[in-house]
Structure formats: structure tokens, C-alpha cells
Amino acid sequence: MTEECVFCKIARKEIPVDVVYENDNFVCFPDANPRVEGHCLIVPKKHFVNVLDLPGSLGSELLDAIKNVGELKLKEGFEGFNVIQNNGEVAGQVVMHCHFHLLPRKKGDGHEHYCV
């Protein structure tokens, strides 16, 4: 972990957040600038700059985190969700610590499909 990385500080519990979900290697918390209601971030506790740095050995635990958070959001009344991950400034990555956006969706939420 790096000393000044905001997500590393959150993982070390130096910055308090409302934890939505947590397992051994990932923590999920609300996005500080949500794009939609319920927007949260799934972040590895160790510092990895982007998905290329993330070890494949964490893939199963990451998928479990995404599934668990998605299920929580569906239980909260959302109808679906998007998972988005940006790599590098040109791709929209703002915090240089690998993270995944989970955006819960409802019909009529004012956002069209996030197309790829």
C-alpha cells in the first residue's frame, strides 16, 4: 500500500467509510461522487494501480464481492446493476488504485444503458 493513496487509507481504516461489504482482500463502500443512487466502489485492500496489476489469484474473491454487493443492491429494490472498471487516465481512471464501480439501476433512473 502507498502512504498517500486514499483507497489504501480507507483499506487501513484511517479514513472512515460506510462499509457495504468486506472480505479478506476487498472492501466496498459508497462512491464519494455517485453517478446513480447506490453507486459504490469495490476496492482491493492491497495497492494495485490497475486491473493489469491485480493478481489472477484474487479473481474468484473479486467475483464473489461483485456478486454479493449486487445481491445486496437487488434486495434494496434495485432492478439490475452495471460493473465498470477504468484503466489509466485516458480511460477515465481518477484514483490510481484499481477499483470497480457497481452502479445499481432502476427503470426510469434517468440514465440510459452504459454501452460498450
Rosetta constraint file for C-alpha pairs under 8 A:
AtomPair CA 1 CA 5 HARMONIC 7.69 0.50
AtomPair CA 1 CA 8 HARMONIC 5.81 0.50
AtomPair CA 1 CA 46 HARMONIC 5.60 0.50
AtomPair CA 1 CA 47 HARMONIC 4.63 0.50
AtomPair CA 2 CA 8 HARMONIC 6.51 0.50
AtomPair CA 2 CA 47 HARMONIC 6.80 0.50
AtomPair CA 3 CA 8 HARMONIC 7.40 0.50
AtomPair CA 3 CA 9 HARMONIC 7.49 0.50
AtomPair CA 4 CA 8 HARMONIC 7.62 0.50
AtomPair CA 4 CA 9 HARMONIC 7.34 0.50
AtomPair CA 5 CA 9 HARMONIC 6.30 0.50
AtomPair CA 5 CA 97 HARMONIC 7.48 0.50
AtomPair CA 6 CA 10 HARMONIC 6.28 0.50
AtomPair CA 6 CA 15 HARMONIC 7.95 0.50
AtomPair CA 7 CA 11 HARMONIC 6.13 0.50
AtomPair CA 7 CA 43 HARMONIC 7.35 0.50
AtomPair CA 7 CA 45 HARMONIC 7.82 0.50
AtomPair CA 7 CA 97 HARMONIC 6.78 0.50
AtomPair CA 8 CA 12 HARMONIC 6.16 0.50
AtomPair CA 8 CA 45 HARMONIC 6.59 0.50
AtomPair CA 8 CA 46 HARMONIC 6.99 0.50
AtomPair CA 8 CA 47 HARMONIC 6.49 0.50
AtomPair CA 9 CA 13 HARMONIC 6.13 0.50
AtomPair CA 9 CA 14 HARMONIC 5.06 0.50
AtomPair CA 9 CA 15 HARMONIC 5.79 0.50
AtomPair CA 10 CA 14 HARMONIC 5.75 0.50
AtomPair CA 10 CA 15 HARMONIC 4.87 0.50
AtomPair CA 10 CA 16 HARMONIC 6.58 0.50
AtomPair CA 10 CA 17 HARMONIC 7.14 0.50
AtomPair CA 11 CA 27 HARMONIC 6.97 0.50
AtomPair CA 11 CA 45 HARMONIC 5.11 0.50
AtomPair CA 11 CA 46 HARMONIC 7.80 0.50
AtomPair CA 12 CA 45 HARMONIC 7.83 0.50
AtomPair CA 17 CA 29 HARMONIC 6.51 0.50
AtomPair CA 17 CA 30 HARMONIC 7.78 0.50
AtomPair CA 18 CA 29 HARMONIC 5.85 0.50
AtomPair CA 18 CA 30 HARMONIC 6.98 0.50
AtomPair CA 19 CA 27 HARMONIC 7.04 0.50
AtomPair CA 19 CA 28 HARMONIC 5.87 0.50
AtomPair CA 19 CA 29 HARMONIC 4.79 0.50
AtomPair CA 19 CA 30 HARMONIC 7.66 0.50
AtomPair CA 20 CA 27 HARMONIC 7.80 0.50
AtomPair CA 20 CA 28 HARMONIC 5.34 0.50
AtomPair CA 20 CA 29 HARMONIC 5.13 0.50
AtomPair CA 20 CA 30 HARMONIC 7.28 0.50
AtomPair CA 20 CA 69 HARMONIC 7.40 0.50
AtomPair CA 21 CA 27 HARMONIC 6.00 0.50
AtomPair CA 21 CA 28 HARMONIC 5.03 0.50
AtomPair CA 21 CA 29 HARMONIC 7.15 0.50
AtomPair CA 21 CA 65 HARMONIC 7.43 0.50
AtomPair CA 21 CA 68 HARMONIC 7.71 0.50
AtomPair CA 21 CA 69 HARMONIC 6.57 0.50
AtomPair CA 22 CA 26 HARMONIC 5.78 0.50
AtomPair CA 22 CA 27 HARMONIC 4.40 0.50
AtomPair CA 22 CA 28 HARMONIC 6.09 0.50
AtomPair CA 22 CA 65 HARMONIC 7.62 0.50
AtomPair CA 23 CA 27 HARMONIC 6.55 0.50
AtomPair CA 23 CA 65 HARMONIC 7.45 0.50
AtomPair CA 25 CA 44 HARMONIC 5.69 0.50
AtomPair CA 25 CA 45 HARMONIC 5.39 0.50
AtomPair CA 25 CA 46 HARMONIC 7.31 0.50
AtomPair CA 25 CA 58 HARMONIC 7.79 0.50
AtomPair CA 25 CA 61 HARMONIC 7.50 0.50
AtomPair CA 26 CA 42 HARMONIC 6.60 0.50
AtomPair CA 26 CA 43 HARMONIC 5.42 0.50
AtomPair CA 26 CA 44 HARMONIC 4.32 0.50
AtomPair CA 26 CA 45 HARMONIC 5.29 0.50
AtomPair CA 26 CA 61 HARMONIC 7.92 0.50
AtomPair CA 26 CA 62 HARMONIC 7.10 0.50
AtomPair CA 26 CA 65 HARMONIC 7.24 0.50
AtomPair CA 27 CA 42 HARMONIC 5.81 0.50
AtomPair CA 27 CA 43 HARMONIC 5.40 0.50
AtomPair CA 27 CA 44 HARMONIC 6.45 0.50
AtomPair CA 27 CA 45 HARMONIC 6.55 0.50
AtomPair CA 28 CA 40 HARMONIC 6.63 0.50
AtomPair CA 28 CA 41 HARMONIC 5.37 0.50
AtomPair CA 28 CA 42 HARMONIC 4.35 0.50
AtomPair CA 28 CA 43 HARMONIC 6.15 0.50
AtomPair CA 28 CA 69 HARMONIC 7.88 0.50
AtomPair CA 29 CA 40 HARMONIC 5.40 0.50
AtomPair CA 29 CA 41 HARMONIC 5.57 0.50
AtomPair CA 29 CA 42 HARMONIC 6.92 0.50
AtomPair CA 30 CA 34 HARMONIC 7.58 0.50
AtomPair CA 30 CA 38 HARMONIC 6.93 0.50
AtomPair CA 30 CA 39 HARMONIC 6.00 0.50
AtomPair CA 30 CA 40 HARMONIC 4.03 0.50
AtomPair CA 30 CA 41 HARMONIC 6.14 0.50
AtomPair CA 31 CA 39 HARMONIC 5.78 0.50
AtomPair CA 31 CA 40 HARMONIC 4.71 0.50
AtomPair CA 31 CA 41 HARMONIC 5.80 0.50
AtomPair CA 34 CA 38 HARMONIC 7.39 0.50
AtomPair CA 34 CA 39 HARMONIC 5.24 0.50
AtomPair CA 34 CA 40 HARMONIC 7.44 0.50
AtomPair CA 35 CA 39 HARMONIC 6.45 0.50
AtomPair CA 35 CA 103 HARMONIC 7.64 0.50
AtomPair CA 36 CA 103 HARMONIC 6.48 0.50
AtomPair CA 36 CA 104 HARMONIC 7.15 0.50
AtomPair CA 36 CA 105 HARMONIC 7.60 0.50
AtomPair CA 36 CA 109 HARMONIC 7.66 0.50
AtomPair CA 37 CA 103 HARMONIC 7.80 0.50
AtomPair CA 37 CA 104 HARMONIC 7.00 0.50
AtomPair CA 38 CA 73 HARMONIC 7.57 0.50
AtomPair CA 38 CA 103 HARMONIC 6.72 0.50
AtomPair CA 38 CA 104 HARMONIC 5.94 0.50
AtomPair CA 39 CA 101 HARMONIC 7.06 0.50
AtomPair CA 39 CA 102 HARMONIC 5.83 0.50
AtomPair CA 39 CA 103 HARMONIC 4.60 0.50
AtomPair CA 39 CA 104 HARMONIC 6.23 0.50
AtomPair CA 40 CA 101 HARMONIC 5.94 0.50
AtomPair CA 40 CA 102 HARMONIC 5.40 0.50
AtomPair CA 40 CA 103 HARMONIC 6.66 0.50
AtomPair CA 41 CA 99 HARMONIC 6.39 0.50
AtomPair CA 41 CA 100 HARMONIC 5.53 0.50
AtomPair CA 41 CA 101 HARMONIC 4.74 0.50
AtomPair CA 41 CA 102 HARMONIC 6.12 0.50
AtomPair CA 42 CA 65 HARMONIC 7.47 0.50
AtomPair CA 42 CA 66 HARMONIC 7.39 0.50
AtomPair CA 42 CA 99 HARMONIC 5.66 0.50
AtomPair CA 42 CA 100 HARMONIC 5.04 0.50
AtomPair CA 42 CA 101 HARMONIC 6.46 0.50
AtomPair CA 42 CA 102 HARMONIC 7.35 0.50
AtomPair CA 43 CA 97 HARMONIC 7.93 0.50
AtomPair CA 43 CA 98 HARMONIC 6.60 0.50
AtomPair CA 43 CA 99 HARMONIC 4.61 0.50
AtomPair CA 43 CA 100 HARMONIC 6.52 0.50
AtomPair CA 44 CA 48 HARMONIC 7.57 0.50
AtomPair CA 44 CA 98 HARMONIC 7.01 0.50
AtomPair CA 44 CA 99 HARMONIC 6.92 0.50
AtomPair CA 47 CA 97 HARMONIC 6.03 0.50
AtomPair CA 47 CA 98 HARMONIC 7.43 0.50
AtomPair CA 48 CA 53 HARMONIC 5.43 0.50
AtomPair CA 48 CA 54 HARMONIC 5.90 0.50
AtomPair CA 48 CA 97 HARMONIC 5.51 0.50
AtomPair CA 48 CA 98 HARMONIC 5.49 0.50
AtomPair CA 49 CA 53 HARMONIC 6.26 0.50
AtomPair CA 49 CA 96 HARMONIC 5.18 0.50
AtomPair CA 49 CA 97 HARMONIC 4.43 0.50
AtomPair CA 49 CA 98 HARMONIC 5.13 0.50
AtomPair CA 50 CA 54 HARMONIC 6.74 0.50
AtomPair CA 50 CA 86 HARMONIC 7.89 0.50
AtomPair CA 50 CA 87 HARMONIC 5.61 0.50
AtomPair CA 50 CA 88 HARMONIC 7.46 0.50
AtomPair CA 50 CA 96 HARMONIC 6.98 0.50
AtomPair CA 50 CA 97 HARMONIC 6.17 0.50
AtomPair CA 50 CA 98 HARMONIC 4.24 0.50
AtomPair CA 50 CA 99 HARMONIC 7.52 0.50
AtomPair CA 51 CA 87 HARMONIC 6.88 0.50
AtomPair CA 51 CA 98 HARMONIC 5.94 0.50
AtomPair CA 54 CA 58 HARMONIC 7.29 0.50
AtomPair CA 54 CA 98 HARMONIC 7.65 0.50
AtomPair CA 55 CA 59 HARMONIC 7.40 0.50
AtomPair CA 58 CA 62 HARMONIC 6.06 0.50
AtomPair CA 59 CA 63 HARMONIC 6.16 0.50
AtomPair CA 60 CA 64 HARMONIC 6.21 0.50
AtomPair CA 61 CA 65 HARMONIC 6.21 0.50
AtomPair CA 62 CA 66 HARMONIC 6.27 0.50
AtomPair CA 63 CA 67 HARMONIC 6.10 0.50
AtomPair CA 64 CA 68 HARMONIC 6.00 0.50
AtomPair CA 65 CA 69 HARMONIC 6.08 0.50
AtomPair CA 66 CA 70 HARMONIC 5.94 0.50
AtomPair CA 66 CA 102 HARMONIC 7.71 0.50
AtomPair CA 67 CA 71 HARMONIC 6.07 0.50
AtomPair CA 68 CA 72 HARMONIC 6.22 0.50
AtomPair CA 69 CA 73 HARMONIC 6.26 0.50
AtomPair CA 70 CA 74 HARMONIC 6.28 0.50
AtomPair CA 70 CA 80 HARMONIC 7.89 0.50
AtomPair CA 70 CA 81 HARMONIC 6.83 0.50
AtomPair CA 70 CA 102 HARMONIC 7.60 0.50
AtomPair CA 70 CA 104 HARMONIC 7.66 0.50
AtomPair CA 71 CA 75 HARMONIC 6.22 0.50
AtomPair CA 72 CA 76 HARMONIC 6.33 0.50
AtomPair CA 73 CA 77 HARMONIC 6.69 0.50
AtomPair CA 73 CA 78 HARMONIC 5.77 0.50
AtomPair CA 73 CA 104 HARMONIC 6.44 0.50
AtomPair CA 74 CA 78 HARMONIC 4.73 0.50
AtomPair CA 74 CA 79 HARMONIC 5.96 0.50
AtomPair CA 74 CA 80 HARMONIC 6.70 0.50
AtomPair CA 74 CA 104 HARMONIC 7.95 0.50
AtomPair CA 78 CA 104 HARMONIC 6.00 0.50
AtomPair CA 78 CA 105 HARMONIC 5.65 0.50
AtomPair CA 78 CA 106 HARMONIC 5.41 0.50
AtomPair CA 79 CA 104 HARMONIC 7.45 0.50
AtomPair CA 79 CA 105 HARMONIC 5.79 0.50
AtomPair CA 79 CA 106 HARMONIC 5.19 0.50
AtomPair CA 79 CA 107 HARMONIC 7.41 0.50
AtomPair CA 80 CA 104 HARMONIC 5.92 0.50
AtomPair CA 80 CA 105 HARMONIC 5.09 0.50
AtomPair CA 80 CA 106 HARMONIC 6.79 0.50
AtomPair CA 81 CA 102 HARMONIC 6.59 0.50
AtomPair CA 81 CA 103 HARMONIC 5.29 0.50
AtomPair CA 81 CA 104 HARMONIC 4.15 0.50
AtomPair CA 81 CA 105 HARMONIC 5.10 0.50
AtomPair CA 82 CA 101 HARMONIC 7.78 0.50
AtomPair CA 82 CA 102 HARMONIC 5.68 0.50
AtomPair CA 82 CA 103 HARMONIC 5.04 0.50
AtomPair CA 82 CA 104 HARMONIC 6.51 0.50
AtomPair CA 82 CA 105 HARMONIC 7.46 0.50
AtomPair CA 82 CA 114 HARMONIC 7.64 0.50
AtomPair CA 83 CA 100 HARMONIC 6.61 0.50
AtomPair CA 83 CA 101 HARMONIC 5.50 0.50
AtomPair CA 83 CA 102 HARMONIC 4.63 0.50
AtomPair CA 83 CA 103 HARMONIC 6.41 0.50
AtomPair CA 84 CA 100 HARMONIC 5.77 0.50
AtomPair CA 84 CA 101 HARMONIC 5.01 0.50
AtomPair CA 84 CA 102 HARMONIC 6.60 0.50
AtomPair CA 85 CA 99 HARMONIC 6.52 0.50
AtomPair CA 85 CA 100 HARMONIC 4.80 0.50
AtomPair CA 85 CA 101 HARMONIC 6.20 0.50
AtomPair CA 86 CA 91 HARMONIC 5.59 0.50
AtomPair CA 86 CA 92 HARMONIC 5.80 0.50
AtomPair CA 86 CA 93 HARMONIC 5.05 0.50
AtomPair CA 86 CA 99 HARMONIC 7.90 0.50
AtomPair CA 86 CA 100 HARMONIC 7.74 0.50
AtomPair CA 87 CA 91 HARMONIC 5.73 0.50
AtomPair CA 87 CA 92 HARMONIC 7.17 0.50
AtomPair CA 87 CA 93 HARMONIC 5.61 0.50
AtomPair CA 87 CA 98 HARMONIC 7.78 0.50
AtomPair CA 88 CA 92 HARMONIC 6.58 0.50
AtomPair CA 88 CA 93 HARMONIC 5.14 0.50
AtomPair CA 88 CA 94 HARMONIC 7.92 0.50
AtomPair CA 88 CA 96 HARMONIC 7.61 0.50
AtomPair CA 89 CA 93 HARMONIC 4.82 0.50
AtomPair CA 89 CA 94 HARMONIC 6.33 0.50
AtomPair CA 105 CA 109 HARMONIC 6.81 0.50
